[in-house]
Amino acid sequence: MLVFPFGVKTSRLSSPFVILDKSFLEGVSVPQLLYYAQQRWIFGVTETLMFELLRKDDPKRIPNLLKLHKVEDNLMILPGIGEMFRAEGESREPAATVLVAKRVRLIVEKGPSGEYFELAGDTLTATEERSADWNARLPLVLDAWNGLRSMPDLRDVRQGQERHAIVRELELKVGDDREDIRGFYRNHWQPPLPPPELIGEDWATFRWIQVQLLAGLDYIERHGEQTNPNREKVLHDLLDLDYLVAALLVGGLACRDRKIVERFRFLRRGGIVLR
């Protein structure tokens, strides 16, 4: 039986389905975006994209939201990563087969200040709460990534060509060895998350572990022994991982960030990329 990701009826030929990354939205012109819509491209919108568009009152925020409004009929909003995890734990099935994406409808009206999409009321509260949640998670993620330095393969290796070669070898293992990912997950698994023997490439749980491990390896390769990097830069990297997980599950990504595109192609060979 043919199963469409998150219930979105899609085809590589007639209706390609790609996750919309902020870098693509900022870089594409309105005529280009309308052209893709006319060609029946379907854009998956994540909670992360909406959070990024709303968390900062910058000059690009309103133009980006107006771009989305112009192609609303081609937008589908996906469940958040947390909702995917819960669904997989409860159903013992991949999130993309049990959760359904929804249509996006943006209300275009001016607020009390005369500005479109004004950051106020419930929207502002929700965005501030989400920001607080990300800031609370950031030290935990950094601790986990820094902890990768104690892996047997890396523990006594100095920065340089030798470490680079070992990191590259570990990255290839993360990308190709399903049982190794399951083994790592087994060491940290707790109910109600799905048991390790079930998960594979079509599970959000599996893909999240993959992208976190690759991000951690990239982090220690770039930062060496430094343990206090720029928090805003790390937060940006973390947000990118949510786009990547969703793109791996649906098999398509619209993105102009070279690093994210390369990582998507590495983990989803044959996936669709729109740049």
PyMOL commands that set and color helices and strands:
alter all, ss='L'
color gray80, all
select helices_A, chain A and resi 5-7+22-27+30-38+47-55+61-70+72-74+81-91+95-98+121-150+161-176+178-188+204-223+231-250+258-267
alter helices_A, ss='H'
color red, helices_A
select strands_A, chain A and resi 17-20+42-45+75-77+102-103+252-254+272-274
alter strands_A, ss='S'
color yellow, strands_A
deselect
rebuild
show_as cartoon
